[in-house]
Amino acid sequence: MDEPVGDELPMAAAHALTRGVDSPSLRELAGLSNGQSREAVDLFRQAMDELGCPVPDKSDARLHLMREAAANLVAGEGDPEDLAHQIYWQACYSGLPELREVGDRFLEGV
């Protein structure tokens, strides 16, 4: 989603490997160091393909993050105001006016 996550991917890959998730690109990704963000993103995409888990497009990723925040809100996990702002932020940048309305409603309740 054009957010700077490349430097976090090697550690995430290492955690996945310790949980038993494995692929050649995931192992290579886990071995990268900071400053290799572009390579990390490319390897992440390759690893996800190797694992049969396609990387969602921006819209699907934002919807997933909104659902996750909403589920946490309903479950009483996390700060309600922070979760409402997460939903609002993702809705605002989704590019879909109908989602913006959903985000606005979450902020009204905070």
Backbone bond lengths (Angstrom), bond angles and torsions (degrees), N, CA, C in turn:
res aa  C-N    CA-C-N  psi(-1)  N-CA   C-N-CA  omega(-1)  CA-C   N-CA-C  phi
1 M - - - 1.454 - - 1.520 111.10 -
2 D 1.305 116.94 28.64 1.457 122.92 179.98 1.523 112.16 61.51
3 E 1.318 117.00 26.88 1.453 120.57 176.67 1.529 107.52 -105.01
4 P 1.326 117.76 146.74 1.469 120.76 -175.79 1.527 112.17 -73.35
5 V 1.321 116.96 89.95 1.457 120.48 179.71 1.517 112.69 -116.84
6 G 1.311 117.69 -6.25 1.460 121.24 -175.72 1.510 114.38 -53.17
7 D 1.327 117.85 -40.05 1.465 120.55 -178.31 1.525 112.52 -70.44
8 E 1.330 118.07 -19.28 1.459 121.72 -179.96 1.524 112.04 -88.96
9 L 1.320 117.98 -16.18 1.453 121.65 -174.28 1.535 114.29 -65.76
10 P 1.351 120.31 -40.45 1.462 118.25 179.09 1.535 112.90 -59.72
11 M 1.313 118.20 -40.57 1.455 120.17 178.92 1.525 110.83 -67.76
12 A 1.329 116.36 -39.79 1.468 120.16 177.22 1.529 110.00 -62.37
13 A 1.330 116.97 -39.67 1.465 120.86 178.06 1.527 110.58 -64.67
14 A 1.324 116.81 -40.90 1.465 120.29 178.60 1.527 111.00 -62.33
15 H 1.326 116.49 -41.91 1.469 120.32 177.67 1.531 110.46 -63.39
16 A 1.330 116.54 -40.95 1.468 120.05 178.80 1.527 110.53 -61.89
17 L 1.320 116.39 -42.06 1.463 120.10 178.96 1.528 111.35 -61.86
18 T 1.329 117.29 -40.08 1.468 119.90 179.74 1.530 111.47 -67.53
19 R 1.336 116.72 -22.69 1.466 120.44 177.66 1.529 111.70 -89.96
20 G 1.331 117.51 3.10 1.455 120.59 176.22 1.509 115.90 96.75
21 V 1.330 117.98 1.24 1.464 121.24 175.58 1.523 106.60 -81.97
22 D 1.341 117.18 131.23 1.463 118.24 -174.02 1.525 111.32 -147.63
23 S 1.318 114.76 141.71 1.459 123.20 170.41 1.526 106.10 -162.21
24 P 1.327 117.61 158.57 1.473 119.61 -179.48 1.540 112.94 -56.99
25 S 1.321 116.83 -44.15 1.466 119.63 -178.51 1.524 111.39 -70.19
26 L 1.327 117.28 -31.66 1.457 120.39 177.99 1.530 110.02 -65.79
27 R 1.323 117.32 -40.21 1.466 120.78 177.18 1.528 110.45 -63.70
28 E 1.322 116.15 -43.53 1.467 120.17 178.69 1.523 110.69 -63.92
29 L 1.317 116.71 -41.09 1.464 121.70 178.52 1.523 110.82 -60.88
30 A 1.315 117.17 -42.92 1.465 121.34 -178.96 1.527 111.46 -62.64
31 G 1.317 117.51 -23.98 1.460 121.23 -178.86 1.518 115.24 -88.75
32 L 1.324 117.93 -2.94 1.468 120.29 179.88 1.526 110.67 -74.57
33 S 1.319 115.32 156.46 1.463 120.72 176.57 1.527 109.45 -109.86
34 N 1.331 115.79 170.84 1.476 120.48 177.38 1.519 109.45 -57.72
35 G 1.309 115.29 149.89 1.451 120.45 179.46 1.517 112.89 93.64
36 Q 1.326 116.85 -1.80 1.459 120.46 179.02 1.527 110.07 -113.22
37 S 1.321 115.37 43.45 1.463 121.22 -174.34 1.517 113.32 -58.49
38 R 1.318 117.68 -45.29 1.469 120.49 -178.10 1.523 110.55 -62.10
39 E 1.341 116.28 -45.02 1.457 120.46 178.56 1.525 110.43 -63.47
40 A 1.337 115.78 -38.18 1.458 120.55 -179.62 1.521 111.07 -62.58
41 V 1.313 117.13 -43.87 1.464 120.73 -179.64 1.527 110.11 -64.25
42 D 1.336 116.75 -43.14 1.464 120.08 179.11 1.529 111.25 -63.14
43 L 1.329 116.95 -44.20 1.462 120.66 178.58 1.529 111.84 -66.02
44 F 1.323 116.19 -36.50 1.458 119.75 177.03 1.527 109.94 -59.52
45 R 1.311 116.23 -47.59 1.467 119.95 179.76 1.529 111.05 -61.56
46 Q 1.339 116.98 -41.41 1.465 120.64 177.72 1.526 110.94 -63.64
47 A 1.323 116.23 -43.92 1.466 120.23 -179.51 1.524 110.62 -62.71
48 M 1.314 116.62 -43.72 1.460 119.57 179.77 1.529 110.43 -62.43
49 D 1.326 117.12 -38.67 1.460 121.37 177.28 1.529 109.97 -64.48
50 E 1.326 117.05 -45.42 1.462 121.33 178.50 1.525 112.03 -60.68
51 L 1.331 116.29 -33.23 1.460 121.24 -178.65 1.531 112.62 -86.24
52 G 1.331 116.56 -2.41 1.456 120.47 179.53 1.511 113.91 75.43
53 C 1.326 116.20 25.22 1.471 122.04 -179.85 1.519 108.47 -121.66
54 P 1.316 117.65 92.42 1.464 118.65 -177.79 1.527 111.50 -62.58
55 V 1.311 115.98 143.36 1.463 122.13 177.22 1.526 107.57 -73.89
56 P 1.331 117.06 126.75 1.467 118.77 -178.62 1.530 111.10 -69.09
57 D 1.331 115.17 154.96 1.456 118.10 173.93 1.538 108.13 -73.90
58 K 1.324 116.17 175.62 1.469 120.69 -175.72 1.521 112.48 -57.24
59 S 1.313 115.98 -43.81 1.462 119.75 -177.52 1.528 111.16 -63.89
60 D 1.323 116.92 -46.17 1.465 120.14 178.90 1.528 111.65 -65.31
61 A 1.330 116.94 -36.82 1.464 120.01 178.43 1.526 110.58 -65.11
62 R 1.310 117.17 -42.74 1.471 119.80 178.42 1.531 110.99 -64.04
63 L 1.329 116.91 -41.32 1.463 119.87 177.61 1.524 111.07 -61.88
64 H 1.322 116.28 -41.30 1.469 120.19 178.06 1.527 110.95 -61.21
65 L 1.330 116.74 -45.77 1.469 120.38 -179.97 1.525 111.59 -64.37
66 M 1.327 116.16 -36.32 1.463 119.47 177.53 1.528 110.73 -66.66
67 R 1.330 116.61 -43.36 1.470 120.42 178.88 1.523 111.10 -63.04
68 E 1.330 115.15 -41.82 1.464 119.55 179.75 1.532 111.17 -62.42
69 A 1.315 116.95 -44.62 1.463 121.19 178.66 1.531 110.41 -64.61
70 A 1.332 116.96 -40.74 1.467 120.52 179.32 1.527 110.66 -65.25
71 A 1.318 117.42 -40.99 1.467 120.74 178.35 1.521 110.74 -63.25
72 N 1.331 116.93 -41.19 1.462 120.47 177.44 1.527 110.90 -64.86
73 L 1.309 116.11 -37.91 1.464 121.09 178.68 1.532 110.38 -62.90
74 V 1.321 116.30 -48.07 1.464 121.39 179.97 1.531 110.89 -64.38
75 A 1.327 116.95 -37.11 1.465 121.45 -178.93 1.524 112.48 -78.24
76 G 1.326 116.85 -6.90 1.459 119.93 -179.02 1.519 113.29 74.84
77 E 1.314 116.21 23.39 1.465 121.70 179.90 1.523 109.42 -103.11
78 G 1.310 117.33 118.70 1.453 121.29 179.85 1.513 111.60 98.14
79 D 1.315 114.53 172.75 1.457 121.96 -179.67 1.526 109.66 -78.70
80 P 1.350 118.14 119.80 1.469 120.06 -177.52 1.525 113.85 -56.33
81 E 1.323 116.83 -39.31 1.469 119.27 -179.70 1.519 110.79 -66.02
82 D 1.324 117.08 -42.66 1.459 121.42 179.03 1.526 110.47 -63.85
83 L 1.327 117.17 -43.41 1.462 120.81 179.64 1.526 111.20 -64.79
84 A 1.331 117.19 -40.32 1.466 120.67 177.68 1.526 110.51 -62.83
85 H 1.332 116.34 -39.72 1.461 119.16 178.50 1.533 111.27 -68.21
86 Q 1.322 116.98 -35.18 1.466 119.53 176.44 1.528 110.49 -61.92
87 I 1.326 116.09 -45.06 1.462 120.17 179.12 1.526 110.15 -62.47
88 Y 1.329 115.99 -45.25 1.467 121.26 179.35 1.534 110.88 -59.40
89 W 1.320 116.51 -47.75 1.464 121.09 -177.35 1.519 110.73 -61.11
90 Q 1.337 116.79 -47.51 1.469 119.73 -179.54 1.529 110.56 -64.04
91 A 1.331 116.51 -38.85 1.461 120.33 179.05 1.530 110.97 -64.19
92 C 1.320 116.41 -42.55 1.470 120.74 -178.91 1.524 112.26 -61.07
93 Y 1.323 116.53 -39.20 1.459 120.41 -176.26 1.518 113.50 -93.75
94 S 1.328 116.77 5.71 1.460 119.90 179.68 1.521 112.23 -72.31
95 G 1.342 116.62 -25.12 1.452 120.28 -176.08 1.521 112.91 81.33
96 L 1.335 116.28 4.10 1.461 121.24 -179.80 1.524 109.21 -110.47
97 P 1.336 117.76 113.62 1.468 120.77 -177.05 1.533 113.34 -55.76
98 E 1.331 116.94 -36.05 1.463 118.90 -179.25 1.527 112.10 -65.53
99 L 1.328 117.02 -30.39 1.464 119.69 176.28 1.523 110.92 -75.59
100 R 1.309 116.90 -31.90 1.465 120.03 176.49 1.527 110.06 -59.55
101 E 1.329 116.20 -40.05 1.467 120.52 178.02 1.531 110.92 -62.84
102 V 1.328 116.52 -39.17 1.470 120.90 177.79 1.525 109.17 -63.09
103 G 1.319 117.07 -45.76 1.460 121.19 178.07 1.513 112.63 -59.12
104 D 1.327 116.04 -42.91 1.462 120.78 178.64 1.533 111.07 -60.12
105 R 1.321 117.00 -40.71 1.465 120.43 -179.61 1.529 111.07 -65.75
106 F 1.324 117.90 -36.47 1.458 119.57 177.45 1.522 111.28 -64.41
107 L 1.326 116.63 -40.62 1.470 118.98 -179.58 1.526 111.96 -70.25
108 E 1.314 117.54 -30.82 1.460 120.21 178.77 1.515 111.42 -63.14
109 G 1.339 116.74 -31.03 1.467 120.71 -177.41 1.511 114.08 -82.22
110 V 1.347 116.85 -7.29 1.474 119.82 -176.42 1.506 110.14 -86.87
